[in-house]
């Protein structure tokens, strides 16, 4: 039955790819890449260097594997790294990394396309980042004898439930694959689906949050112009959390009159809703792009500043966690030794929670969020100790990339 399903997958893919290509012709992710994705235009590669093929679906995966690639190249400077990504943003980020020699759009998962790429690149190993299960890629590599290793491998319970319905197919697809998983639960799910060799090495993203110089904090506060005022930041706020965050700020502001608050929405189109809620509570607000000096509430409408803004704060809340949205990265404020609050919904960041377990503030709703902000500012010594312990816990988990390098030595 598994073989039949794979044959049907291949037939349907070969038939549907042509009308799909017409539909995708102008899509930003596919514009100008279709000939390459169809295997009709293959990349030029050197003939005298060892090659690895890294596949990272998008920006998050590219950033996660960047440190590992850097360490591999440090050990083996002559290694030629080819990275494929599905999205144009992923390819853009990868193209800025000096350690990556070639960036290509990910080929369509058709048997004949994958075979052409395998024979052209003929990599020593294919590294697949996280959970990109492409049957023709994996089976094609197996047929030619190219090892495939999933790095930073993760599989959510929801994804596992879907794959379990075709377990016989997954056993065939994964039987020759090695898995280096980020956590025990992910390893168990890959094993149950039939992966050949599975090992837990930790999450590469623990090395993504760079070590920071805490001595820069006064400079960051000076640039923000807050003087000695206590600063609360709500970062990576997601849709549906606007009212709760503004209400919590209003509650804290009533008890700490000189409180300065910063709200950084995950998406710019949330600003209208945030402004409306601020107007309802009577909070005076300004925009980061204009920096209105009289404002007690700053909305971040610029890009690339959130990490440093965490460093200028006294207490932080990380969004995407009050609603069932999977959470956001709590390690960024923790790297700055800032007391960190989050909601109950951190399903996408259990790896980060495990790293700093017991050293964060978990709240259930807007009332608890407001109270937590007030307590963290009014009892700084207690929460400063908690933040210090969280940062120390994070630092002890670093070095994941080096473990992956050692595990990959046998394939290189």
Legacy VTK file of the C-alpha trace (Angstrom):
# vtk DataFile Version 3.0
C-alpha trace
ASCII
DATASET POLYDATA
POINTS 412 float
0.000 0.000 0.000
2.822 2.433 0.865
4.472 1.917 -2.533
1.149 2.514 -4.293
0.563 5.783 -2.434
4.065 6.985 -3.344
3.459 6.100 -7.021
0.181 8.034 -6.957
1.953 10.997 -5.300
4.513 10.991 -8.085
1.936 10.724 -10.871
-0.247 13.501 -9.434
2.789 15.712 -8.927
3.972 15.206 -12.510
0.522 16.060 -13.876
-0.393 18.974 -11.625
2.946 20.773 -11.624
2.358 22.341 -15.061
-0.936 24.136 -14.309
0.446 24.933 -10.843
3.484 26.580 -12.438
1.215 28.838 -14.468
-0.612 29.882 -11.303
2.637 30.440 -9.380
4.371 32.303 -12.196
3.893 35.757 -10.645
3.945 34.775 -6.981
6.825 36.570 -5.164
8.272 33.312 -3.839
8.339 31.709 -7.289
8.871 34.623 -9.680
11.929 33.996 -11.843
12.646 30.602 -10.264
10.372 28.158 -12.099
12.980 26.852 -14.547
15.271 26.055 -11.655
12.515 24.486 -9.580
11.548 22.287 -12.547
15.115 21.108 -12.982
15.395 22.769 -16.397
18.131 25.131 -15.195
20.637 23.595 -12.810
23.147 25.496 -10.676
26.841 25.663 -11.462
28.895 24.030 -8.741
32.647 23.396 -8.268
34.020 19.967 -9.067
36.910 19.977 -6.602
35.190 20.713 -3.276
33.103 18.690 -0.868
29.481 19.829 -1.020
26.670 19.801 1.507
23.095 20.667 0.626
21.176 22.450 3.376
17.420 22.855 2.984
15.758 25.521 5.145
12.138 26.302 4.317
12.068 29.991 5.229
13.626 32.765 7.313
13.209 31.075 10.694
14.911 27.885 9.554
17.711 29.795 7.799
18.452 31.760 10.960
18.303 28.607 13.079
20.891 26.780 10.966
23.180 29.779 10.322
25.286 29.182 13.427
25.738 25.506 12.589
26.876 26.358 9.045
29.315 28.891 10.471
30.844 26.287 12.787
31.044 23.682 10.010
32.908 26.139 7.806
35.273 27.040 10.629
36.271 23.393 10.901
36.234 22.780 7.128
36.903 26.029 5.213
36.919 24.224 1.853
33.396 22.884 2.327
30.964 24.197 -0.309
27.572 24.966 1.227
24.511 25.062 -1.029
21.337 26.224 0.707
17.844 25.904 -0.738
14.798 27.752 0.558
11.159 27.828 -0.487
10.592 31.534 0.152
12.186 34.615 -1.325
12.733 36.041 2.182
14.550 32.878 3.233
16.812 33.110 0.195
17.423 36.802 0.854
18.565 36.160 4.425
20.723 33.217 3.320
22.393 35.272 0.585
23.724 37.670 3.241
25.528 34.912 5.126
29.164 34.767 4.059
29.469 31.096 4.968
26.885 30.033 2.366
28.421 29.615 -1.093
25.281 29.102 -3.174
21.601 29.906 -2.572
18.957 28.240 -4.736
15.155 28.029 -4.747
13.978 24.670 -3.449
13.200 22.399 -6.413
9.701 21.004 -6.829
9.431 17.618 -5.133
9.156 15.617 -8.357
11.121 12.392 -8.736
12.910 13.368 -11.952
13.645 16.910 -10.715
15.163 15.647 -7.474
17.246 13.065 -9.318
18.716 15.775 -11.571
19.633 17.898 -8.540
21.097 14.955 -6.653
23.322 14.046 -9.603
24.371 17.657 -10.222
25.162 18.528 -6.597
26.041 15.044 -5.375
26.477 16.338 -1.816
28.296 14.455 0.909
25.170 14.930 3.023
21.808 16.685 2.839
20.860 18.605 5.977
17.122 19.236 6.309
16.213 21.850 8.914
13.326 21.081 11.273
10.341 19.377 9.558
10.567 19.441 5.766
9.319 15.969 4.785
9.561 15.816 0.982
9.133 12.158 -0.123
10.867 12.360 -3.508
13.811 14.227 -2.054
14.314 11.687 0.722
13.726 8.617 -1.441
15.857 10.042 -4.256
18.776 10.594 -1.900
18.406 7.055 -0.542
18.420 5.525 -4.033
21.687 7.284 -4.919
23.303 6.679 -1.543
23.365 10.262 -0.283
22.799 10.437 3.498
20.051 12.732 4.787
20.157 14.208 8.290
17.351 16.227 9.857
18.971 18.884 12.053
17.135 20.784 14.755
14.390 18.318 13.949
11.005 19.037 15.417
7.574 17.526 15.020
4.549 18.946 16.787
1.842 16.621 18.102
-0.493 18.074 15.469
1.913 17.266 12.638
2.509 13.800 14.047
-1.224 13.096 14.148
-1.425 13.870 10.432
1.608 11.790 9.457
0.471 8.895 11.644
-2.495 8.364 9.331
-0.024 7.341 6.608
2.503 5.671 8.900
3.371 2.934 6.387
4.335 5.612 3.849
6.350 7.548 6.407
8.255 4.406 7.416
9.308 3.945 3.807
10.231 7.610 3.381
12.139 7.951 6.666
13.808 4.551 6.949
17.247 5.781 5.798
17.052 9.194 7.449
19.052 10.218 10.526
17.367 12.620 12.928
19.106 15.029 15.303
16.161 16.301 17.307
15.747 19.436 19.366
13.828 17.726 22.202
12.863 14.303 23.491
9.226 14.582 22.405
10.253 15.380 18.833
12.659 12.432 18.804
9.970 10.045 19.995
7.542 11.157 17.297
10.152 10.744 14.541
11.029 7.298 15.910
7.404 6.173 15.940
7.115 7.208 12.292
10.055 4.985 11.392
13.115 7.242 11.189
16.300 5.187 10.995
18.567 6.761 13.611
17.318 9.319 16.143
19.263 11.347 18.700
18.424 14.377 20.871
20.997 17.178 20.628
19.013 20.274 21.635
17.740 23.339 19.837
20.083 25.320 17.608
17.970 28.391 18.312
19.473 28.507 21.807
22.645 29.708 20.083
20.719 32.236 17.959
20.220 34.650 20.836
23.646 36.223 20.935
25.414 36.943 24.180
24.908 40.610 24.976
26.971 43.183 26.791
24.880 44.234 29.776
27.022 47.362 30.104
25.176 48.691 27.017
21.873 48.979 28.883
22.412 52.582 30.112
23.278 53.608 26.556
20.090 51.997 25.210
18.009 53.789 27.837
19.697 57.087 27.009
18.892 56.643 23.318
15.293 55.998 24.289
15.242 59.159 26.400
13.545 57.649 29.448
15.943 58.855 32.120
15.339 56.955 35.351
11.705 56.101 34.630
10.700 52.424 34.986
10.177 50.879 31.543
7.780 48.090 30.600
7.835 46.565 27.129
5.275 44.277 25.506
7.025 42.703 22.530
5.750 40.692 19.548
2.099 41.343 20.392
-0.231 39.329 18.183
-3.747 39.950 16.887
-6.362 39.689 19.632
-3.983 40.743 22.419
-4.175 44.493 21.864
-6.934 45.253 24.395
-5.422 43.047 27.090
-1.985 44.632 26.805
-3.315 48.216 26.809
-5.586 47.476 29.782
-2.654 45.964 31.690
-0.581 49.072 30.962
-3.413 51.337 32.127
-3.668 49.308 35.367
0.083 49.527 35.983
0.225 53.209 35.047
-2.448 54.032 37.657
-0.200 52.527 40.331
3.176 53.630 38.960
2.578 57.182 37.606
6.004 57.593 35.985
5.793 54.240 34.111
7.001 54.362 30.502
5.561 51.619 28.314
6.536 50.269 24.904
4.331 48.093 22.714
5.855 46.345 19.695
3.180 44.649 17.554
4.133 41.628 15.506
2.438 43.106 12.439
2.261 46.823 11.494
-1.440 46.632 10.614
-2.192 46.165 14.339
-1.254 49.787 15.056
-4.729 51.138 14.307
-6.286 48.802 16.877
-3.625 49.640 19.471
-4.159 53.379 19.002
-7.926 52.947 19.409
-7.521 51.009 22.652
-5.026 53.555 23.970
-7.496 56.340 23.202
-10.230 54.473 25.066
-8.096 54.289 28.232
-6.860 57.865 27.969
-3.205 56.898 27.592
-1.094 59.411 25.662
0.844 57.602 22.970
3.554 58.284 20.396
5.279 56.410 17.577
8.862 55.202 17.627
9.429 56.745 14.196
8.624 60.227 15.534
9.491 59.807 19.253
6.976 62.192 20.808
8.655 63.254 24.066
5.479 63.763 26.064
4.165 60.257 25.436
3.952 57.675 28.229
3.193 54.906 25.746
5.356 54.223 22.706
4.164 52.136 19.756
6.998 50.608 17.747
6.394 51.220 14.041
10.000 50.593 12.999
11.791 47.337 12.204
14.810 45.608 13.699
14.806 47.431 17.048
12.910 45.079 19.336
15.964 43.239 20.651
17.674 46.466 21.781
14.405 47.823 23.186
14.210 44.758 25.414
17.641 45.769 26.700
16.337 49.202 27.691
13.432 47.822 29.738
12.923 46.873 33.378
10.296 44.211 32.755
9.080 42.561 29.559
6.007 40.707 28.348
6.345 38.487 25.275
3.198 38.269 23.190
1.483 35.567 21.184
0.944 33.816 24.498
-2.234 35.264 26.057
-4.204 33.886 23.117
-3.719 30.379 21.744
-1.163 31.525 19.150
1.866 29.452 20.112
3.891 32.196 21.812
7.015 34.084 20.740
10.701 33.939 21.665
11.095 34.669 25.384
14.884 34.314 25.263
15.524 37.765 23.799
14.598 39.753 26.942
16.139 37.011 29.082
19.463 37.492 27.268
19.337 41.102 28.534
18.639 39.862 32.083
15.159 41.400 32.046
12.354 39.843 34.148
10.155 38.160 31.557
6.386 37.589 31.597
4.427 35.358 29.233
0.946 33.892 28.936
-0.113 30.233 29.159
0.136 29.500 25.420
3.781 28.803 24.577
3.346 25.629 22.504
5.736 26.693 19.734
8.440 27.634 22.218
8.479 24.727 24.651
12.207 24.394 23.876
12.789 27.924 25.175
10.602 27.311 28.216
12.578 24.174 29.074
15.828 26.139 28.920
14.715 28.698 31.532
12.137 26.651 33.435
11.131 28.216 36.736
12.703 31.585 35.971
9.854 33.371 34.174
6.474 34.828 35.193
3.445 33.049 33.755
0.131 34.905 33.721
-3.295 33.713 32.679
-5.089 36.918 31.735
-4.982 40.706 31.587
-5.541 41.120 35.342
-2.560 38.940 36.185
-0.449 40.699 33.552
-1.099 44.123 35.064
-0.352 42.844 38.560
2.866 41.154 37.412
4.146 44.369 35.822
3.499 46.335 39.007
5.135 43.716 41.244
8.226 43.393 39.035
8.819 47.142 39.139
7.985 47.641 42.826
10.141 44.714 44.001
13.145 45.029 41.659
15.572 43.028 43.804
13.423 39.897 43.800
12.754 39.983 40.072
16.290 41.023 39.206
17.445 37.798 40.849
14.901 35.813 38.829
16.105 37.448 35.614
19.745 36.763 36.481
18.970 33.092 37.104
17.101 32.891 33.793
20.079 34.333 31.901
22.449 31.934 33.630
20.187 29.012 32.726
20.196 30.164 29.089
23.982 30.490 29.045
24.448 26.944 30.328
22.376 25.654 27.382
24.522 27.316 24.732
26.963 25.376 22.572
24.288 23.315 20.815
25.895 23.984 17.428
29.146 22.359 18.514
27.266 19.192 19.489
25.719 19.090 16.029
29.125 19.555 14.378
30.509 16.560 16.277
27.491 14.459 15.308
27.911 15.380 11.628
31.622 14.549 11.459
30.855 10.997 10.399
28.939 12.217 7.358
31.729 14.552 6.216
LINES 1 413
412 0 1 2 3 4 5 6 7 8 9 10 11 12 13 14 15 16 17 18 19 20 21 22 23 24 25 26 27 28 29 30 31 32 33 34 35 36 37 38 39 40 41 42 43 44 45 46 47 48 49 50 51 52 53 54 55 56 57 58 59 60 61 62 63 64 65 66 67 68 69 70 71 72 73 74 75 76 77 78 79 80 81 82 83 84 85 86 87 88 89 90 91 92 93 94 95 96 97 98 99 100 101 102 103 104 105 106 107 108 109 110 111 112 113 114 115 116 117 118 119 120 121 122 123 124 125 126 127 128 129 130 131 132 133 134 135 136 137 138 139 140 141 142 143 144 145 146 147 148 149 150 151 152 153 154 155 156 157 158 159 160 161 162 163 164 165 166 167 168 169 170 171 172 173 174 175 176 177 178 179 180 181 182 183 184 185 186 187 188 189 190 191 192 193 194 195 196 197 198 199 200 201 202 203 204 205 206 207 208 209 210 211 212 213 214 215 216 217 218 219 220 221 222 223 224 225 226 227 228 229 230 231 232 233 234 235 236 237 238 239 240 241 242 243 244 245 246 247 248 249 250 251 252 253 254 255 256 257 258 259 260 261 262 263 264 265 266 267 268 269 270 271 272 273 274 275 276 277 278 279 280 281 282 283 284 285 286 287 288 289 290 291 292 293 294 295 296 297 298 299 300 301 302 303 304 305 306 307 308 309 310 311 312 313 314 315 316 317 318 319 320 321 322 323 324 325 326 327 328 329 330 331 332 333 334 335 336 337 338 339 340 341 342 343 344 345 346 347 348 349 350 351 352 353 354 355 356 357 358 359 360 361 362 363 364 365 366 367 368 369 370 371 372 373 374 375 376 377 378 379 380 381 382 383 384 385 386 387 388 389 390 391 392 393 394 395 396 397 398 399 400 401 402 403 404 405 406 407 408 409 410 411
